[in-house]
Amino acid sequence: MKGRDRNVYRLWAGFILRHPLGVVLTGVLGAVLSLLVTATHLAFHTDRMDLISAGNRYRQRAEAYDREFKALPEGVIVVIRSDEPETAKAFATALAQRWERDPNIDTVVYRLDVDSLKRKALLYLSPEALIALGETLQHHHAFLQELVASPSLQHLFGLINREITTALVGHVFTDFLEKDGRPHEPPDVRLLRALLQQMNQRLEGRGDAPSTWAQLFTTNAGTPPHDGFLWSDDRQFLFVLVQPTRAAGEFSRFAKAVQQVRADVKALQHAYPQVEVGVTGKDVLEADEMGLAQRDTAIATVISVLGVALLYVGLFRGWVRPLLALTTLLMALCWTLGWTTLTVGHLNILSMVFLPMLMGLGIDYGSYFLARYEEERGLGEGLREAWVRTFVATGPGIATTALTTALTFGALLLTGVTGIAELGFIGGSGILFAALATFTVLPALLALQERRRQEGSVPPGARPAGTRGSYVEPLYRAPRATLLAGGLLAGVSLLALGKVGADFNLLHLQAEGTESVTWVRHIFQSTTRSILFGELVAGSLEELKRKAEALTSLPSVAAVESIAAVIPADQAGKRPLIAALQPLLADIALPVGRPAAVDVKALRESLERISWKLTEADAAARDAEAGSVSQELAEVRRLITQFIDTTGRMPEADVHQMLSAFQDDLDRDLAEMLAVLQANLRAEPVTLADLPPELRTRYLGASGAYRLLVYPSEDIWAFQPLARFVQDLRSVDPDVLGTPVTNFEFTRDIVEAYEQAGLYAFLGIAGLALLMFRALRPALLALIPLALGSLWTLGFMGLFQVPFNVANLLVLPLIMAPAVESGIMIISRYDEERRLSSCPRPLPKSTGQAVVFSSLSTIVGFGSLMISHHRGIFSIGLLLACGVGSVLLAALTVLPSLLALLATNGPARSLADAERDGPFTRAEPIRLAGLSHRASLIADRLPPSRRLEPRPVLGADTALAADGGTPQRPS
């Protein structure tokens, strides 16, 4: 260290001694102002789109798209499951009515108003379905005429009995499968089965009966009634779609709205205990993720503070000075928050975890300073001189390691990804603030603490730290064996590299068992409509149809929704087919007046006759090996038996009342069905004006553009199916948007950015090490902990099947800072040892202590993230703790062992000198080094009260760089 620099340190020490309170108050004032600015102006950006640069073409297109189309109300999806469809619909209706005026709910859709389309419903049928409908009406024409004339239950079942007798017994039962070599259709008992099911349900008090006449007029037995409710493909789930109100400036934009939704669902479930309800959706996933991350990060920060405090107390065997060091770091963190607010203005989903990270990385500087300062004071130095020597010994090292760590974060700025660059800027700034606080606030706090002591006195209980011997010495006492063990471990790690995988499924970052994640999986299993879908824009109907046809042919696409799906195709071609139905309906009058009273006795007799005939039909079906027909007939007979048994047990008045109500509903349903069919005969073509407002908003933009929604056929939460889906969509339209594309862009940019950041950080750190040592050999030795620690960490991941994900990829650049820091500390001290002794120690005790504390504090800071239930944050803590632990192991074993072997291969000189000058040609340094070594041996034999540490005669101004170790002071 040059004399000019020593004078600068002396002047700075004098300034702090004269104005310690002013320095501390300035730091406190800065911290208070920073917290005030943070509390009032810091925002939170939790949308993954915010991580992409504002100049990114994809983001610009997305912003233009948002101006064109209104957001779809699918941010929150309430999933309702019940054995009774009517109960599920009642729950959905009650829930939607509760949210009509809720300020936390922007839009709610639970049912489409399809009444305006009922009179044009036949236009939505295919030509084949229209032809089949005509055949059905012709076949049942006489049946309908007689039924509308007397629409009572007993008359209805009498007609059904006649139909079975004439239509089935006549040819099916006598020649069940074939006649003249042609197969016959099995008996159609859909209407009979539906009537019996609904009557039994009504007798059990299980709600209103849905429409049954659709069973007579549809050709597909599985066709659901068009009630306007939003059902899954298998009709297991009923959906309520909600667009929550965004809370501006809040950490989680939708947390309040999602909390309100869940509270309302839970409250309503008390009235519907048989209903199972789940809440999921993109906004719910985001709210759950952000809420969990915020809570766990706060807990991790507290744990890291307490853990580092305990480490400090253990190292310094007291609590006052550790408390001062922690206060200094917390002050630096406050400055970082204020600086972040003034410069960046917000935190994103990546940078929000910087606090526990800085706790682990920034605490090292105070420990180096305190360790050296206590050593100097323990040797009897005055306050000013102790500070000067501490600054001389630790200043360059702290500055170098701070710059190294800041450079690691700074490499993130070069990635071009906004979210990652922000993390790099905030992390690098925080490291520099921690170093600044160490050189300013910490000495001032120490000065205030020592004012009660007489200048120059040795603090009570202080003892000079030992330098001879090391508790890690057994690790390198047999260097060849240690290197062999390290090599074997490296070999195992190399073999395990092939098992290191990557899991970029964003759903796997969430906490296991989260409600929103569980119901996402249920939805995907029950319907082809994933909550993730691509969105395309078409300027005209012709372009829309062309894109829809191209998309439908793609293997990764399950379905395409657009305005074309709700505007019937080939309406002109269907008009003649609809007109052909008119003669079949013209002479069927609508029921007028109330039907006759229910005759329960006659009804039971008709059902008994039907059951007997179905028994004969069932036997014929079994003889013909028509298993499915036999099962269907057996089910109808079971329902008849259930009806007869139930009506026999119940009071006759109750049976009469319930069946009368059912008969009235059935009569109204028949009248409505016939009215709709007859109105459809005069229907005009369907136009956009006929569509419900929810559909127009869903598919039409503000300027008249059309929106296409494309649903995947695979689970695109996994990255490979996601990449295929996005690639297929871009083959049709390169400007495709939507959450899948956002997730794809986010994941790809994150992976590429961290790979680039790791490369940039390594090159920068290697260059900095080379610049510091000004020689290749010591720089390479300083990188050994990084190389081996990284390799061992990858081996751990391969052996224990810990994959990379978009969160823990941050490990790649961040592990470099503590790794290179350890290497620089050890090589710097070893260079000093070689100048002082012909038998240099590879790792003196004080340096080993500094390395261990530095690494353990970093492990505590990062490892505290492992308490998180958020699997992404947990994986960051796990890999960083494992990585830093591997670096520590390499720094305490392999590197000292290599240095021990080097120490036996040449005379005493620094590694840089050995590389520059070749073999020593001057005897004076060797002689002086030997004298120094002998002096150290004599000093070791003195009683502790008279022992002084040997002082160097060469390189007296060369200080231990940032290792907190014991100095060798010049005599």
JORABEL-V839173 format. One record per backbone hydrogen bond with DSSP energy under -1.0 kcal/mol. NH is the residue of the N-H (numbers start at 1). CO is the residue of the C=O. E is the energy in kcal/mol with one decimal. If there is no record, write none. Layout:
NH&CO&E / NH&CO&E
This chain:
6&2&-1.9 / 7&3&-2.3 / 8&4&-1.8 / 9&5&-2.3 / 10&6&-2.3 / 11&7&-2.7 / 12&8&-2.5 / 13&9&-2.7 / 14&10&-2.4 / 15&11&-2.3 / 16&12&-2.2 / 17&13&-2.3 / 18&14&-2.0 / 19&15&-2.0 / 23&19&-2.1 / 24&20&-2.4 / 25&21&-3.0 / 26&22&-2.2 / 27&23&-2.1 / 28&24&-2.8 / 29&25&-3.0 / 30&26&-2.3 / 31&27&-2.2 / 32&28&-2.9 / 33&29&-2.7 / 34&30&-2.2 / 35&31&-2.5 / 36&32&-2.4 / 37&33&-2.7 / 38&34&-2.6 / 39&35&-2.8 / 40&36&-1.5 / 41&37&-2.1 / 42&38&-1.9 / 43&345&-1.9 / 45&347&-3.0 / 50&47&-1.6 / 51&48&-1.3 / 52&49&-1.3 / 56&53&-1.8 / 60&56&-2.3 / 61&57&-2.3 / 62&58&-2.2 / 63&59&-2.3 / 64&60&-2.0 / 65&61&-2.4 / 66&62&-2.1 / 67&63&-1.2 / 68&64&-1.2 / 69&65&-2.7 / 74&72&-2.5 / 76&242&-2.5 / 77&280&-3.7 / 78&240&-2.8 / 79&278&-3.1 / 80&238&-2.8 / 81&276&-2.8 / 88&84&-2.0 / 89&85&-2.4 / 90&86&-2.1 / 91&87&-2.3 / 92&88&-2.4 / 93&89&-2.4 / 94&90&-2.4 / 95&91&-2.3 / 96&92&-2.4 / 97&93&-2.3 / 98&94&-1.6 / 99&95&-1.1 / 105&102&-1.6 / 106&243&-2.2 / 107&243&-1.6 / 109&241&-3.0 / 112&228&-3.0 / 114&112&-1.4 / 117&114&-1.2 / 120&117&-1.6 / 121&118&-1.5 / 123&120&-1.1 / 124&121&-1.7 / 125&122&-1.2 / 130&126&-2.2 / 131&127&-2.1 / 132&128&-2.2 / 133&129&-2.3 / 134&130&-2.0 / 135&131&-2.0 / 136&132&-2.2 / 137&133&-2.7 / 138&134&-2.2 / 139&135&-2.4 / 140&136&-2.5 / 144&140&-2.5 / 145&141&-2.2 / 146&142&-2.3 / 147&143&-2.1 / 148&144&-2.5 / 150&146&-1.2 / 152&150&-1.9 / 156&152&-2.6 / 157&153&-2.6 / 158&154&-1.5 / 159&155&-2.4 / 160&156&-2.1 / 161&157&-2.3 / 162&158&-2.0 / 163&159&-2.6 / 164&160&-2.5 / 165&161&-2.1 / 166&162&-3.0 / 167&163&-2.8 / 168&164&-1.4 / 169&164&-1.8 / 172&168&-1.4 / 173&168&-2.1 / 175&171&-1.2 / 179&182&-1.8 / 182&179&-1.5 / 184&177&-1.8 / 193&189&-2.7 / 194&190&-2.6 / 195&191&-2.5 / 196&192&-2.3 / 197&193&-2.5 / 198&194&-2.2 / 199&195&-2.3 / 200&196&-2.4 / 201&197&-2.2 / 202&198&-2.4 / 203&199&-2.3 / 204&200&-1.4 / 205&202&-1.2 / 206&201&-2.5 / 215&212&-1.7 / 217&213&-1.3 / 218&214&-1.3 / 223&220&-1.7 / 227&225&-1.7 / 231&229&-1.1 / 232&237&-2.3 / 234&526&-1.1 / 235&232&-1.7 / 238&80&-2.6 / 239&230&-3.0 / 240&78&-1.9 / 241&109&-3.0 / 242&76&-2.8 / 243&107&-3.1 / 245&104&-2.7 / 247&253&-2.4 / 250&247&-1.2 / 258&254&-2.8 / 259&255&-2.4 / 260&256&-2.0 / 261&257&-2.5 / 262&258&-2.5 / 263&259&-2.0 / 264&260&-2.4 / 265&261&-2.5 / 266&262&-2.3 / 267&263&-2.2 / 268&264&-2.4 / 269&265&-1.7 / 271&268&-1.3 / 275&272&-1.9 / 276&81&-2.7 / 278&79&-2.3 / 280&77&-2.6 / 283&75&-1.5 / 284&75&-1.2 / 285&281&-2.7 / 286&282&-2.1 / 287&283&-2.5 / 288&284&-3.0 / 289&285&-2.4 / 290&286&-3.0 / 291&287&-2.6 / 292&288&-2.3 / 293&289&-2.5 / 294&290&-2.8 / 295&291&-2.2 / 296&292&-2.7 / 297&293&-2.5 / 298&294&-1.9 / 299&295&-2.2 / 300&296&-2.7 / 301&297&-2.3 / 302&298&-1.9 / 303&299&-2.6 / 304&300&-2.6 / 305&301&-2.2 / 306&302&-2.5 / 307&303&-3.1 / 308&304&-2.5 / 309&305&-2.1 / 310&306&-2.3 / 311&307&-2.0 / 312&308&-2.5 / 313&309&-2.6 / 314&310&-2.4 / 315&311&-2.3 / 316&312&-3.0 / 317&313&-1.5 / 323&319&-1.6 / 324&320&-1.8 / 325&321&-2.4 / 326&322&-2.5 / 327&323&-2.5 / 328&324&-2.1 / 329&325&-2.1 / 330&326&-2.9 / 331&327&-2.1 / 332&328&-1.9 / 333&329&-2.3 / 334&330&-2.0 / 335&331&-2.3 / 336&332&-2.3 / 337&333&-2.2 / 338&334&-2.4 / 339&335&-2.9 / 340&336&-2.7 / 341&337&-2.3 / 342&338&-2.3 / 343&339&-2.1 / 344&340&-1.4 / 345&340&-3.1 / 347&43&-2.0 / 352&348&-1.4 / 353&350&-1.0 / 354&351&-1.6 / 357&353&-1.1 / 358&354&-2.8 / 359&355&-1.9 / 360&356&-1.5 / 361&357&-2.1 / 362&358&-2.9 / 367&363&-1.4 / 368&364&-2.3 / 369&365&-2.2 / 370&366&-2.7 / 371&367&-2.5 / 372&368&-2.0 / 373&369&-2.5 / 374&370&-2.9 / 375&371&-1.7 / 376&372&-2.5 / 377&373&-2.6 / 378&374&-2.4 / 379&375&-1.3 / 380&377&-1.5 / 381&376&-1.9 / 386&382&-3.1 / 387&383&-2.1 / 388&384&-2.4 / 389&385&-2.7 / 390&386&-2.2 / 391&387&-3.4 / 392&388&-2.7 / 393&389&-2.5 / 394&390&-3.0 / 395&391&-2.3 / 398&394&-3.4 / 399&395&-2.7 / 400&396&-2.6 / 401&397&-2.9 / 402&398&-2.7 / 403&399&-2.4 / 404&400&-2.4 / 405&401&-2.7 / 406&402&-2.9 / 407&403&-2.5 / 408&404&-1.8 / 409&405&-2.2 / 410&406&-3.1 / 411&407&-1.7 / 412&409&-1.7 / 413&410&-1.5 / 414&411&-1.1 / 415&412&-1.2 / 419&51&-2.4 / 421&417&-3.0 / 422&418&-2.4 / 423&419&-1.6 / 424&420&-2.4 / 425&421&-2.5 / 426&422&-2.6 / 427&423&-2.8 / 428&424&-2.6 / 429&425&-2.2 / 430&426&-2.4 / 431&427&-1.9 / 432&428&-2.0 / 433&429&-2.4 / 434&430&-2.1 / 435&431&-2.1 / 436&432&-2.5 / 437&433&-2.6 / 438&434&-1.7 / 439&435&-1.6 / 442&437&-2.1 / 444&440&-1.6 / 445&441&-2.6 / 446&442&-2.3 / 447&443&-2.3 / 448&444&-2.1 / 449&445&-2.0 / 450&446&-1.9 / 453&450&-2.0 / 457&454&-2.1 / 462&459&-2.3 / 473&470&-1.5 / 475&472&-1.5 / 476&473&-1.5 / 482&478&-2.2 / 483&479&-2.8 / 484&480&-2.2 / 485&481&-2.3 / 486&482&-2.6 / 487&483&-2.5 / 488&484&-2.5 / 489&485&-2.4 / 490&486&-2.1 / 491&487&-2.4 / 492&488&-2.5 / 493&489&-2.1 / 494&490&-2.3 / 495&491&-2.0 / 496&492&-1.6 / 499&496&-1.6 / 500&497&-1.6 / 503&804&-3.4 / 508&505&-1.3 / 509&506&-1.1 / 514&511&-1.5 / 518&514&-2.5 / 519&515&-2.2 / 520&516&-1.3 / 521&517&-1.6 / 522&518&-1.6 / 523&519&-2.4 / 524&520&-2.0 / 525&521&-1.8 / 526&522&-1.3 / 527&523&-1.8 / 530&528&-1.2 / 534&710&-2.4 / 535&737&-2.5 / 536&708&-2.2 / 538&706&-2.4 / 544&540&-2.3 / 545&541&-2.6 / 546&542&-2.2 / 547&543&-2.5 / 548&544&-2.6 / 549&545&-2.2 / 550&546&-1.9 / 551&547&-2.7 / 552&548&-2.3 / 553&549&-1.1 / 554&551&-1.6 / 557&554&-1.3 / 558&711&-3.0 / 559&711&-1.3 / 561&709&-3.2 / 565&562&-1.2 / 574&570&-1.1 / 575&571&-1.1 / 578&574&-2.1 / 579&575&-2.4 / 580&576&-1.6 / 581&578&-1.4 / 582&579&-1.3 / 585&582&-1.1 / 586&582&-1.7 / 588&585&-1.3 / 603&599&-2.3 / 604&600&-2.4 / 605&601&-2.1 / 606&602&-2.3 / 607&603&-2.1 / 608&604&-2.2 / 609&605&-2.1 / 610&606&-2.3 / 611&607&-2.5 / 612&608&-2.1 / 613&609&-2.3 / 614&610&-2.4 / 615&611&-1.6 / 616&612&-1.5 / 617&613&-2.2 / 618&614&-2.7 / 619&615&-2.0 / 620&616&-2.0 / 621&617&-2.4 / 622&618&-2.3 / 623&619&-2.2 / 624&620&-1.8 / 625&622&-1.3 / 626&621&-3.0 / 627&625&-1.2 / 630&626&-2.2 / 631&627&-2.3 / 632&628&-1.9 / 633&629&-2.5 / 634&630&-2.4 / 635&631&-2.0 / 636&632&-1.8 / 637&633&-2.2 / 638&634&-2.2 / 639&635&-2.1 / 640&636&-2.1 / 641&637&-2.5 / 642&638&-2.4 / 643&639&-2.2 / 644&640&-2.6 / 645&641&-2.5 / 646&642&-2.6 / 647&643&-2.6 / 648&644&-1.5 / 649&645&-1.3 / 650&646&-2.0 / 655&651&-2.0 / 656&652&-2.5 / 657&653&-2.4 / 658&654&-2.5 / 659&655&-2.5 / 660&656&-1.9 / 661&657&-2.0 / 662&658&-2.0 / 663&659&-2.5 / 664&660&-2.2 / 665&661&-2.1 / 666&662&-2.4 / 667&663&-2.2 / 668&664&-2.4 / 669&665&-2.4 / 670&666&-2.2 / 671&667&-2.3 / 672&668&-2.5 / 673&669&-2.4 / 674&670&-2.5 / 675&671&-2.2 / 676&672&-2.5 / 677&673&-2.3 / 678&674&-2.5 / 679&675&-2.4 / 680&676&-2.0 / 682&679&-1.5 / 683&680&-1.3 / 690&687&-1.4 / 691&688&-1.2 / 696&692&-1.9 / 697&693&-2.6 / 698&694&-1.4 / 699&695&-1.9 / 700&696&-2.3 / 701&705&-2.9 / 702&68&-2.8 / 704&701&-1.1 / 706&538&-3.0 / 707&699&-2.5 / 708&536&-2.4 / 709&561&-2.9 / 710&534&-2.6 / 711&559&-2.8 / 713&556&-2.2 / 716&714&-1.2 / 718&715&-1.2 / 722&718&-1.7 / 723&719&-3.0 / 724&720&-2.2 / 725&721&-2.6 / 726&722&-2.7 / 727&723&-2.4 / 728&724&-2.6 / 729&725&-2.4 / 730&726&-2.4 / 731&727&-1.1 / 732&729&-1.0 / 733&729&-2.7 / 736&733&-1.5 / 737&535&-2.9 / 742&738&-2.3 / 743&739&-3.0 / 744&740&-2.3 / 745&741&-3.0 / 746&742&-2.7 / 747&743&-2.7 / 748&744&-2.7 / 749&745&-2.6 / 750&746&-2.4 / 751&747&-2.4 / 752&748&-2.4 / 753&749&-2.7 / 754&750&-2.5 / 755&751&-2.0 / 756&752&-2.4 / 757&753&-3.0 / 758&754&-2.6 / 759&755&-1.9 / 760&756&-3.1 / 761&757&-2.9 / 762&758&-2.2 / 763&759&-2.4 / 764&760&-2.7 / 765&761&-2.9 / 766&762&-2.8 / 767&763&-2.3 / 768&764&-2.2 / 769&765&-2.7 / 770&766&-2.3 / 771&767&-2.4 / 772&768&-2.3 / 773&769&-2.5 / 774&770&-2.0 / 779&775&-1.1 / 780&776&-2.6 / 781&777&-2.2 / 782&778&-2.3 / 784&781&-1.4 / 787&783&-2.4 / 788&784&-2.8 / 789&785&-2.4 / 790&786&-2.3 / 791&787&-2.0 / 792&788&-3.1 / 793&789&-2.0 / 794&790&-2.2 / 795&791&-2.1 / 796&792&-2.4 / 797&793&-2.2 / 798&794&-2.3 / 799&795&-2.7 / 800&796&-2.3 / 802&797&-2.3 / 804&501&-2.5 / 809&805&-1.1 / 810&807&-1.4 / 811&808&-2.0 / 812&809&-1.4 / 814&810&-1.8 / 815&811&-2.3 / 816&813&-1.1 / 819&815&-1.3 / 820&816&-2.8 / 821&817&-2.2 / 822&818&-1.9 / 823&819&-1.9 / 824&820&-2.9 / 825&821&-2.3 / 826&822&-2.3 / 827&823&-2.5 / 828&824&-2.5 / 829&825&-2.0 / 830&826&-2.2 / 831&827&-2.4 / 832&828&-1.8 / 833&829&-2.5 / 834&830&-2.5 / 835&831&-1.4 / 836&832&-1.1 / 837&833&-1.9 / 848&844&-2.7 / 849&845&-2.8 / 850&846&-2.1 / 851&847&-2.6 / 852&848&-2.8 / 853&849&-2.9 / 854&850&-2.6 / 855&851&-2.5 / 856&852&-3.0 / 857&853&-2.8 / 858&854&-1.7 / 859&855&-2.7 / 860&856&-2.7 / 861&857&-2.4 / 862&858&-2.8 / 863&859&-3.4 / 864&860&-1.6 / 865&862&-1.8 / 866&863&-2.1 / 867&864&-1.5 / 868&865&-1.7 / 872&509&-1.6 / 874&870&-2.6 / 875&871&-1.9 / 876&872&-1.5 / 877&873&-2.2 / 878&874&-2.7 / 879&875&-2.4 / 880&876&-2.4 / 881&877&-2.3 / 882&878&-2.4 / 883&879&-3.1 / 884&880&-2.9 / 885&881&-2.2 / 886&882&-2.3 / 887&883&-2.3 / 888&884&-2.6 / 889&885&-2.3 / 890&886&-2.3 / 891&887&-2.6 / 892&888&-1.9 / 893&889&-1.1 / 895&890&-2.1 / 897&893&-1.9 / 898&894&-2.4 / 899&895&-2.2 / 900&896&-2.6 / 901&897&-2.0 / 902&898&-2.2 / 903&899&-2.3 / 905&902&-1.5 / 914&910&-2.6 / 915&911&-1.9 / 916&912&-2.4 / 917&913&-3.2 / 927&923&-2.8 / 928&924&-3.0 / 929&925&-2.6 / 930&926&-2.4 / 931&927&-2.3 / 932&928&-2.4 / 933&929&-2.3 / 934&930&-2.6 / 935&931&-2.8 / 936&932&-2.1 / 937&933&-1.8 / 938&934&-2.5 / 939&935&-2.6 / 940&936&-1.8 / 946&943&-1.4 / 958&955&-1.9
